[in-house]
């Protein structure tokens, strides 16, 4: 089982180094690409997690699969592989984003909807959230096609569930009373 605390330590160290190098955004972007690429495919996750696959093969795979990564990121891969933490890339990315947004005073807001927002709606939502939260926000949009409609917004530890499913559930509770 993977530990959030372990991921947080690696993310904090990587963030500190990227601040010193003035490369926070570049490292975050690279980490996002690698995290997504290694967590989306079941076969890749199995390969990286398998204890009998030699470290050299895992390192070679990551270098080949992500050839545009910086030297800093390749060294980070090597460290993770050496410490048998190569399956933590997605958690490390999430923690890295949390650390960066906290350091910048930005609130990470995740909005889950049935379909993507238009650019105009996204800008309007971001503006309203920044006004309500009194901080700059970074929007992350997730599409859940199983949703009937509405949106679920998570920000600063709070959840606003305006989905049709949630509204129907509330209506059901009221009718049962």
KAMO-V728126 format. One record per pair of residues at least 4 apart in sequence whose C-alpha atoms are under 7 Angstrom apart, sorted by the first residue. I is the first residue (numbers start at 1). J is the second residue. Records with the same first field share a line. If there is no record, write none. Layout:
I: J + J
This chain:
3: 7
4: 8 + 91
5: 9
6: 10
7: 11 + 88 + 91 + 92 + 95
8: 12 + 92 + 95
9: 13
10: 14 + 92
11: 15 + 92 + 93 + 95 + 96
12: 16 + 96 + 99
13: 17
14: 18
15: 19 + 24 + 96
16: 20
17: 21
18: 22 + 23 + 24 + 27
19: 23 + 24
23: 27
24: 28
25: 29
26: 30
27: 31
28: 32
29: 33
30: 34 + 69
31: 35 + 93
32: 36 + 93
33: 37
34: 38
35: 39 + 89 + 90 + 93
36: 40 + 90
38: 44 + 45
39: 45 + 90
41: 45
42: 46
43: 47
44: 48
45: 49 + 87
46: 50
48: 58 + 86 + 87
49: 87
53: 57
54: 58
55: 59 + 81
56: 60
57: 61
58: 62
59: 63 + 78
60: 64
61: 65
62: 66
63: 67
69: 73 + 74
70: 74
71: 75
72: 76
73: 77
74: 78
75: 79
76: 80
77: 81
78: 82
79: 83
80: 84 + 85 + 86
81: 85 + 86
88: 92
89: 93
90: 94
91: 95
92: 96
93: 97
94: 98
95: 99
96: 100
97: 101
98: 102
99: 103
100: 104
101: 105 + 106 + 107 + 108
102: 106
105: 135
106: 135 + 136 + 137 + 138
107: 135 + 136 + 137 + 138 + 155 + 156
108: 137 + 138 + 139 + 155
109: 137 + 138 + 139 + 140 + 153 + 154 + 155
110: 139 + 140 + 141 + 153 + 154 + 155
111: 140 + 141 + 142 + 151 + 152 + 153 + 154
112: 141 + 142 + 143 + 144 + 151 + 152 + 153
113: 142 + 143 + 144 + 147 + 149 + 150 + 151 + 152
114: 143 + 144 + 145 + 146 + 147 + 148 + 149
115: 143 + 145
116: 143
117: 121 + 122
118: 122
119: 123
120: 124
121: 125
122: 126
123: 127
124: 128
125: 129
126: 130 + 137
127: 131
128: 132
129: 133
130: 134 + 135 + 136 + 137
148: 164 + 165
149: 163 + 164
150: 162 + 163 + 164
151: 161 + 162 + 163
152: 160 + 161 + 162 + 163
153: 159 + 160 + 161
154: 158 + 159 + 160
155: 159
161: 166
162: 166 + 167
163: 167
164: 168
165: 169
166: 170
167: 171
168: 172
169: 173
170: 174
171: 175
172: 176
173: 177
